[in-house]
Amino acid sequence: MSMEIILKNYLNQPKIELGDRAEYVGASDVGQCPRKVVLSKTQPVPYDLQTLIRFERGNLVERIVEKALNHAGIKYDPQVEIIHPKLPHIKAHLDFMFSRQNEIAVLETKSVSNIPDAPYPSWIQQIHFQIGLVALNNSSLPVRGAVLVIDLSSGEFHVFNDYSHNPPLFDGLVQKAEHIWTAVRDGVEPDTEKGPLCTWCHYRQSCPEFVNQDLVDLPIQKEVEEYLSLKETEKSVKADLDTLKALIEEAVRPYGEAQAGEHTIKLKSSTRTSLDTKSLMAEHPEICGEFNKTSTFNRLYVS
């Protein structure tokens, strides 16, 4: 038996605590395109090994946080299932829940290759959905939440904090969950939400957002797919370069200049003067208008 098969057999095991995800709409579902969610429940596509390994990083982050909380002596409840009191097909599984006398706190963990400057919209929707369901089941206590993001490669982490129950936002997410559930139950075509993840969607080929009979079908599908694959590799390489650059800069910072084997490393401060066009436009718009320059260029969009 090959190592690939061994890994796939292990990583394909369903998480028992999540149950059959085709039988309910969960918190992670409401942050995604409804059509993708519905088809993943009704027409599931097996994941490749690379995707399964990326998923496993999320489990590793959960275990790290769990061990850290245990070491700190902090009481918590892991993998808590919260069900909508009136709609049993709507539920959430919380990574960690902290019950205190004066409040309830929810912690969602994420594994990433690069920590973003701001939380992704899907994370925000997920944590608000979790908080809302907890609030429905514990109406006497305030509920707040946070998203802990860890980059296992660089060792960096960040906490996106201070989320509290937002009834209008939660009601909108429940409506979205109901729409997803109706499409799953009745087999109707769900809504689509076009976004940056569409390129990697298994169901993109038949998606109404991308079906256009008026477009010429060029015989270069292989080349386009290779281009998209290389673009993704480019992102991964850049992330690795940024990580290594930060590590090297941190190591040489106390010395300014040092040796690493046959390589000499220098860290120098540089000053650059540039024109603050935003301030200039605000203070003297008439001058900026006189020196505006228009140029034409091509940009390639592939989705």
SEMI-919275 format. One record per residue (C-alpha): residue number from 1; z, y, x. Coordinates in Angstrom, 3 decimals. Layout:
   n        w        v        u
 NUM        Z        Y        X
...
end
This chain:
   n        w        v        u
   1    0.000    0.000    0.000
   2   -1.053    3.363    1.451
   3    1.407    6.195    2.054
   4   -0.544    8.359   -0.409
   5    0.010    5.812   -3.189
   6    3.683    5.438   -2.258
   7    4.184    9.207   -2.414
   8    2.246    9.567   -5.679
   9    4.204    6.751   -7.348
  10    7.487    8.410   -6.394
  11    6.553   12.006   -7.153
  12    4.903   11.115  -10.478
  13    8.211    9.936  -11.910
  14    9.106   12.131  -14.900
  15   12.354   14.091  -14.819
  16   14.482   12.205  -17.336
  17   16.514   15.288  -18.254
  18   13.333   17.064  -19.446
  19   12.352   14.325  -21.894
  20    8.809   14.067  -23.275
  21    7.403   17.589  -22.844
  22    4.666   16.834  -25.384
  23    7.328   16.773  -28.108
  24    8.655   20.307  -27.693
  25    7.862   23.784  -26.374
  26    9.987   24.712  -23.385
  27   10.924   27.896  -21.559
  28    8.355   27.364  -18.812
  29    5.648   26.954  -21.481
  30    6.068   30.422  -22.995
  31    5.224   32.095  -19.698
  32    1.819   30.415  -19.495
  33   -1.531   30.568  -21.269
  34   -1.056   28.917  -24.695
  35   -4.318   26.987  -24.411
  36   -3.358   25.518  -21.037
  37    0.065   24.533  -22.376
  38   -1.365   22.878  -25.492
  39   -3.992   20.892  -23.587
  40   -1.484   19.832  -20.941
  41    0.549   18.272  -23.770
  42   -2.362   16.739  -25.728
  43   -4.844   15.997  -22.924
  44   -2.748   15.677  -19.758
  45   -4.559   15.569  -16.415
  46   -2.924   13.712  -13.492
  47   -1.836   15.974  -10.657
  48   -3.136   15.474   -7.122
  49   -0.692   14.696   -4.317
  50   -0.714   18.243   -2.930
  51    0.391   19.657   -6.289
  52    3.070   16.983   -6.702
  53    4.519   17.848   -3.293
  54    4.608   21.545   -4.230
  55    6.503   20.614   -7.410
  56    9.004   18.648   -5.332
  57    9.877   21.800   -3.391
  58   11.354   23.123   -6.622
  59   13.635   20.097   -6.834
  60   14.701   20.638   -3.213
  61   15.652   24.247   -3.980
  62   17.744   23.099   -6.951
  63   19.595   20.598   -4.767
  64   20.268   23.207   -2.079
  65   21.704   25.618   -4.646
  66   23.747   22.847   -6.259
  67   25.294   21.867   -2.930
  68   26.024   25.515   -2.102
  69   27.774   26.071   -5.442
  70   29.821   22.909   -4.975
  71   30.800   23.990   -1.481
  72   31.884   27.402   -2.803
  73   33.935   25.794   -5.577
  74   32.011   27.596   -8.316
  75   32.032   25.855  -11.671
  76   28.687   25.415  -13.412
  77   26.742   23.132  -15.732
  78   23.423   21.793  -14.350
  79   20.286   21.000  -16.363
  80   21.712   22.220  -19.661
  81   19.504   21.622  -22.689
  82   19.574   24.501  -25.193
  83   17.863   23.965  -28.545
  84   16.870   26.610  -31.076
  85   19.353   26.178  -33.982
  86   16.614   26.415  -36.636
  87   13.543   25.207  -34.737
  88   14.435   21.935  -32.943
  89   11.005   21.712  -31.287
  90   11.838   24.846  -29.265
  91   14.227   24.305  -26.373
  92   14.994   25.184  -22.772
  93   16.447   23.321  -19.813
  94   18.570   25.607  -17.669
  95   18.806   24.897  -13.945
  96   22.361   26.272  -13.868
  97   24.643   27.754  -16.533
  98   27.958   29.454  -15.828
  99   30.395   29.714  -18.735
 100   33.125   32.285  -18.353
 101   35.685   33.797  -20.693
 102   33.794   37.047  -21.158
 103   30.155   36.043  -20.621
 104   27.588   33.310  -20.015
 105   25.237   33.477  -17.023
 106   21.955   31.623  -16.529
 107   20.352   30.969  -13.132
 108   16.716   29.874  -12.785
 109   15.562   28.728   -9.320
 110   12.053   28.979   -7.901
 111   10.387   27.717   -4.733
 112    7.621   29.937   -3.314
 113    5.381   30.242   -0.262
 114    5.895   34.001   -0.163
 115    8.590   36.005   -1.897
 116    6.881   38.576   -4.137
 117    7.929   42.224   -4.293
 118    8.506   41.855   -8.049
 119    9.109   38.810  -10.248
 120    6.042   37.246  -11.826
 121    5.624   37.915  -15.565
 122    5.938   34.182  -16.275
 123    9.381   34.153  -14.596
 124   10.514   37.131  -16.649
 125    9.373   35.509  -19.888
 126   11.027   32.218  -18.931
 127   14.421   33.728  -18.115
 128   14.405   35.911  -21.257
 129   13.548   32.863  -23.366
 130   16.448   30.943  -21.808
 131   18.851   33.847  -22.303
 132   17.728   34.261  -25.920
 133   18.296   30.602  -26.770
 134   21.739   30.678  -25.165
 135   22.576   33.827  -27.131
 136   21.536   32.177  -30.401
 137   23.897   29.292  -29.711
 138   26.736   31.484  -28.379
 139   26.567   34.657  -30.445
 140   30.104   35.799  -29.565
 141   29.493   36.217  -25.818
 142   27.038   38.392  -23.881
 143   24.460   36.463  -21.879
 144   22.813   37.531  -18.640
 145   20.419   35.816  -16.269
 146   18.883   35.831  -12.817
 147   16.007   34.213  -10.934
 148   16.774   32.943   -7.434
 149   13.633   32.637   -5.285
 150   13.639   30.681   -2.013
 151   10.885   30.317    0.590
 152   11.674   26.992    2.248
 153    9.260   27.671    5.123
 154   10.724   31.003    6.251
 155   14.259   30.470    4.988
 156   14.142   33.761    3.095
 157   15.475   34.224   -0.424
 158   15.789   36.905   -3.063
 159   17.628   37.230   -6.366
 160   15.922   39.043   -9.237
 161   18.978   39.965  -11.252
 162   20.451   41.801  -14.237
 163   18.421   40.285  -17.073
 164   20.203   40.487  -20.420
 165   19.383   39.418  -23.950
 166   16.452   41.399  -25.336
 167   16.056   40.469  -29.035
 168   12.568   42.023  -29.586
 169   11.207   40.356  -26.459
 170   12.832   37.041  -27.354
 171   11.450   37.166  -30.910
 172    7.966   37.665  -29.489
 173    8.406   34.674  -27.178
 174    9.596   32.532  -30.098
 175    6.457   33.528  -32.017
 176    4.379   32.461  -29.012
 177    6.262   29.154  -28.852
 178    5.625   28.595  -32.569
 179    1.929   29.294  -32.048
 180    1.836   26.709  -29.242
 181    3.682   24.165  -31.353
 182    1.371   24.680  -34.348
 183   -1.657   24.123  -32.110
 184   -0.116   20.928  -30.689
 185    0.911   19.599  -34.096
 186   -2.198   20.529  -36.097
 187   -4.838   20.294  -33.391
 188   -6.047   23.888  -33.865
 189   -7.537   25.976  -31.063
 190   -4.756   28.011  -29.412
 191   -4.992   31.537  -28.050
 192   -6.034   32.122  -24.453
 193   -4.420   34.386  -21.892
 194   -6.742   35.156  -19.011
 195   -4.930   35.626  -15.707
 196   -4.959   35.019  -11.940
 197   -4.105   31.318  -12.343
 198   -7.242   30.578  -14.374
 199   -9.112   29.583  -11.205
 200   -6.872   26.534  -10.770
 201   -6.658   25.532  -14.434
 202   -7.824   21.969  -15.176
 203   -9.096   23.100  -18.583
 204  -11.071   26.140  -17.431
 205  -14.534   24.588  -17.814
 206  -14.326   24.449  -21.615
 207  -12.232   27.613  -22.022
 208  -13.739   30.246  -24.363
 209  -12.872   32.916  -21.801
 210  -15.380   31.399  -19.362
 211  -18.067   29.946  -21.633
 212  -21.047   32.322  -21.776
 213  -24.445   30.835  -22.587
 214  -26.208   34.064  -21.620
 215  -25.352   33.685  -17.925
 216  -27.794   32.023  -15.538
 217  -26.396   28.730  -14.230
 218  -26.923   28.843  -10.451
 219  -27.223   25.521   -8.554
 220  -24.456   26.469   -6.093
 221  -21.354   24.999   -7.723
 222  -20.395   23.112   -4.541
 223  -20.647   26.278   -2.435
 224  -18.616   28.313   -4.927
 225  -15.882   25.669   -5.065
 226  -15.810   25.564   -1.242
 227  -15.549   29.374   -1.188
 228  -12.582   29.327   -3.585
 229  -10.942   26.584   -1.542
 230  -11.349   28.587    1.676
 231  -10.000   31.719   -0.028
 232   -6.876   29.782   -0.979
 233   -6.614   28.475    2.588
 234   -6.926   32.080    3.792
 235   -3.884   33.031    1.690
 236   -1.919   30.099    3.103
 237   -2.898   30.946    6.691
 238   -1.934   34.603    6.174
 239    1.430   33.517    4.803
 240    1.992   31.305    7.859
 241    0.931   34.147   10.190
 242    3.309   36.577    8.483
 243    6.166   34.079    8.803
 244    5.497   33.439   12.498
 245    5.041   37.158   13.207
 246    8.415   37.945   11.608
 247   10.112   35.162   13.613
 248    8.595   36.349   16.936
 249    9.439   40.011   16.255
 250   13.038   39.100   15.440
 251   13.345   37.079   18.657
 252   11.967   39.781   20.973
 253   13.557   42.773   19.196
 254   16.783   42.910   21.314
 255   14.744   42.955   24.549
 256   11.580   44.888   23.739
 257    9.666   42.646   26.138
 258   10.156   38.971   26.956
 259    8.460   35.787   28.119
 260    7.629   32.694   26.046
 261    6.214   30.074   28.415
 262    3.018   31.583   29.802
 263    2.922   34.317   27.167
 264    4.348   37.825   27.422
 265    5.646   39.368   24.203
 266    6.104   43.104   23.673
 267    7.445   44.971   20.686
 268    6.568   48.659   20.717
 269    7.071   51.448   18.209
 270    3.963   53.399   17.286
 271    3.513   56.625   15.368
 272    0.528   57.342   13.191
 273   -0.255   60.574   11.395
 274   -2.224   60.345    8.162
 275   -3.160   62.659    5.346
 276   -0.910   62.457    2.282
 277   -3.747   62.656   -0.240
 278   -1.445   62.186   -3.229
 279    0.664   65.244   -2.332
 280   -2.453   67.239   -1.442
 281   -3.978   66.436   -4.806
 282   -0.771   67.499   -6.563
 283   -0.400   70.770   -4.640
 284   -4.052   71.762   -4.153
 285   -6.332   69.833   -6.526
 286   -9.090   72.411   -6.092
 287   -9.326   71.637   -2.364
 288   -9.452   67.878   -2.867
 289  -12.228   68.276   -5.406
 290  -14.369   70.092   -2.863
 291  -14.115   67.290   -0.332
 292  -14.381   64.234   -2.574
 293  -16.828   61.665   -1.259
 294  -18.469   58.998   -3.403
 295  -19.847   55.818   -1.867
 296  -21.336   52.640   -3.313
 297  -20.366   49.130   -2.237
 298  -20.457   45.582   -3.587
 299  -17.454   43.446   -4.504
 300  -17.672   39.727   -5.219
 301  -15.626   38.322   -8.125
 302  -15.408   34.545   -8.467
 303  -13.260   32.855  -11.106
end
